[in-house]
């Protein structure tokens, strides 16, 4: 089987992504029913390179490999020659000789692409400055579990046009739903990424207008990792873009709220929003495990059911 990478949602076809969502739900249900008895990864190793801190990403990938009967190696810049200037391609070639797949959480998406180009084993983007596709697998899985097919529905992104927003744009393309992006002037997503989605994406400035009749609303912190020095400016610029229970009231009666976490209560969301019954963020966070299991299985073994 030819090596496949997962750097953005566009690396898989819509049919393959739909399969991953179905497969993730099946894997999750099997784990609940039988426990971690499905172990297709005996003696398989995942190298996990972290240049950014993580809770959900590290725990979910490490647990996924353990429950599948394999092993995960945690590598920080302090633990590898990458931190001492070894060329990205050289590290990729070395790891390809030793491990079965590589997961990278990094800053530069171009560096990630350079690593994948030199790697003969699957490379997974576990977050870069431009995209966060693994989170979108969990998000669409959660939306599907709760409300069925997402095709033709309407999601709303409120906040910065960041890596999460870019992956939501790609998700709208691949899963065929409408996406309203609501952000202040100056915080739009990359114009090329948005333009490629055509009429599936609309950019708005008024959160009330964006939320009206929506099936799902999601957001992220106003200042991402590496932007902490912009916190005060961003708080001022995003005033009025907080997601609250009242804003959800403008949406469809069965609206869902998602957040990739960690959340800053009192900033991008109200203090009590995560306690609202429409918020399914804990289910969403847990689904990182199951969605990534399906992804790892697909990249290493291919499809395992119709």
N, C-alpha and C positions, 0 to 999 in steps of 0.2 A: 504494500500500500504506500503510495506516495506520501511524503511528509506534508502534513497540513499544519498551518499556524493559525492562531486566533488572536490577532492584533486589534481588529475591529469587528463589529457585527457584519461588515461587508465581506469578510473572509469566508463566510458560509452562505449558502443559498437560502432563500426564504423557506424552502422545503426542509433543508437540514436544520434550520433554527426551529421550525415548528416541531420537528422530530425531537430535538433536544428538550423542548418544554414538556412534551408528552413523556419522554423518557425520564426526565427529572421527577415528575409527579409519580411515575411508576416506582422509581427507586425509593422515593420518600415513603410511599405507602408500604413497600416491602420492608423497609427498615423498621417502620412502626409495628408491623405485623410479626416479623420474624427476627428482628434484631440484625446486627451486622454479620449475617451469615453468607452474604454474597461477596466473595473475595477473588475477583478476577486478576488482581495485580500482584500475585505472589512474586516476590523478589524484584519487583519494579521500583524504581527510584525517581522521585521528582525533586529537582533542585529548585529552591525558592530564593531568588535574589531580591533583597529588599533594600532600596535606597531611601524609601520613605517609611515612616512608622505605620503600624497596622495592628488592628485587633481582629476584625471580622475576616479579613483576607488571610492572615496567617492561620488563625484557628480553623477556618473552614477548609483550606487546602490541606493542612496537616492532618486534620481529622478525616478528610475524604480519603487520603492515601492510606491511613491506618485502618480505617473500616473496610477498605478494599483489599487489605492484606499486603499493601506495599509500604513504602518508607518515604519520608520527606526530609530533605536537608535544608536547614535555615542558613542562609548566607547573607551577611551584611557586608558593606564595603570594607569594614575592618577585618573581615574573615577571608577576603579574596584578593587576588592580585589586581582586580579591577580598581580597587581603592589605592593601588600604588602605581597606576598608570598603564597596566597591560592593555593592549588594544582590544576593543570589544570583540572583534572578529576572532582573535586568538583565543579568548576565553570561551567563546561559543564553540569553537572547534574542539577544544579540550573537553568541555562538558559533554559534547555530543558523543565522545568516545566512552563516557562513563555512566551517564544517566539516560533515562528513557524519555524525559520531558523536562522543560525548564519553564518556570513561572517567574515573571519579572514585574516588580512594582518600582517604578522609576519616575524620573522627571521628563527626560527628553524622549519624545515619540520617535524621532529620527534615529536615536541611539538604539531603541528597541527594534526598529526595522533593520538596522545594520546587524544587530545580533541575530535576528531571525534569518537574514540572508546568508549568514555563515553557518547556521546550525542545521545539522542533518536530523535532529529530533524536534518534535513539536515545541513551539514557543507560545506561551500564553501571556497576554497583556493583563496583568492584575492591577493596573492603573498606570496611566502616563499623564503628562500635562494636557494631552489632547483628547483622550478617550478613557472610558471605564466600562468595557463591554461585559465583563463578568457580572457586574452589578445589574446590568440591564437584563441578563438572563434570569436572575433572581426576581427582578421587578416584574417582568412579563409573566414569569411563572406564578407569582403571587396574584397578579391581576387575573390570570386565567383560572387559577384555583377558586378564586372568590366569585368571579363573574362570567366564566366561560370565555368563548373566543373574543379576542380583542379587535378583530378585524372590523373596520368601519367605525370604531368608537372614537371618542375624543379624550385625549390626555392634555393636561395643562402643566407646563413647566413655569414656575415663578421663581425668578432669581437670576443669578449670573449666567451668562452664556459660556459656561466652562466645559470641562471634560465630560461631566455628567450630561449636560445639555446636548453636547455633540453626540453622545451615544443615544440619547433619547431621539434625536433627529434621525440617526441611522435606524433605530428601532421602528420609527414611523414608516420609513421606507420598506424595511424588511418584513414587518408584521402587518403592514397596510392599515394603519390608523391615522387619524388626524392629530396633529400636535400644535397647540397654541403656546408660543413662548412669550412670556410677559417679563420684561426686564426694563430697567431705566436706560435712557439714552447713554451710550458709551459702553454698555455692557452686553451688546449683541453677540451672538455666537459667530464663529468664523463664517463670513458671507458665502464662501465656496461650499462649505459643508451644508449650509442651509439651502442654498440654491439647488444643490444636487437632489434635494428631496422634493423639489417642485411645489405643487399646490397642496402637498400634505402638511406643510409647515406654514404657520402664520405668526408674525411678530406683532405683539401688542404692547401698550404701555399702561393700560388700566387693569389692575387685578380683578376688579369687580366684573368688568366686561369679559375678561378671559375666563373667569370661573363659571360664567352663566351656562347652565345646562351640561357641564362637563361630567364625564364618567369617572375621571381620575385626576387628582391634583398632586403634584410632587414638587419638592424644593430641595435645596442644599444650603450649607452654610454660606454666608456672604463673603467670607475671606477663607480661601482654601489654604492647604499647606504651602508655605512659601510666600503667602501674601499677608502675613500677620502685621507687617508694618503699615498696611493699608487699612487696618481694621476701622479706625475712626472715620476715615473718608468714606469707606463703604457703608458704615452704619448710617451716615448722613444721606448718601446717595440712594440707599435702599429703604429709607423711611417711607412707609406706606405700602411696602411690598411684603409685609409679614403675613404669613398664612395663619388664619384664626378659624375658630369654630364658625363665626359669622360669615367668613368667606366661603367655607364649605356649604353653608346654607344656600348660597347662590347657585350651587351646582345641582346635578341630578340627585334625586332622593337617595339613590343607592351609591353615591359617590364614594370612592376610596381615597385615602391619603397615604402616600408613601414618602419615605425619607431614607436616603442611603446611610445616614448616621456617620459619625456622631452628630447629634443635634444640639444647637445652642438655644435653649429655651429662653424666651424673652427677646430673641433677635429675629431669626428667619421664621420662627413659629411662636405662637403664644405659649405661655407657661404651662397650660393644661392640655394642649392639643393632642399630645401623645396618649392621653387618657381617654380621648374620645373614641367611641365605638367604631367610627369610620376610619380610624388610623389602624393600619395593619403592619406597622413597621417591625414588630418583633417577629411575626411570621415571615416578613420580607427578609429580615436579617438571617433567620434560620435557613431560609431557602438558598442562601449562598452555598451552603454545604451540598445540597442535593443537585442544584443546577451545575455546579462545578464537577460533581461526580459524573454527571451525564456528559459533560464536556470532555473530561479526561478520558472516559471510556470511549467516546467517539473518536478522539484524536489518536488513541493508542490501539483500539480494537476495531473501529468502524461501527456500523449499526449492528445492534444485537437483537433487534426485533423489527418486523416489517416496516 
